Amino acid sequence: MAKSKKKVETVFLVCEETGDHNYTLRRKTGGEKLKLSKYSPRLRKHTLHAEKKK
């Protein structure tokens, strides 16, 4: 039998203040949208980043 491949999607983390695509993640499909505090190089501080699909 062949192994089933896991579904993986590429998502971007977009800064909510500037709108920049600063980070890229590969994660399993489904689940809740991510909202993480990540570093924004343009603002030089940590800001909230939200998930956006490709």
ABEGO torsion letter per residue (X at the ends): XBBBBBBBBBBBBBBAAAGBBABBBBBBBEEBBBBBBBBBAAAGBBBBBBBBBX
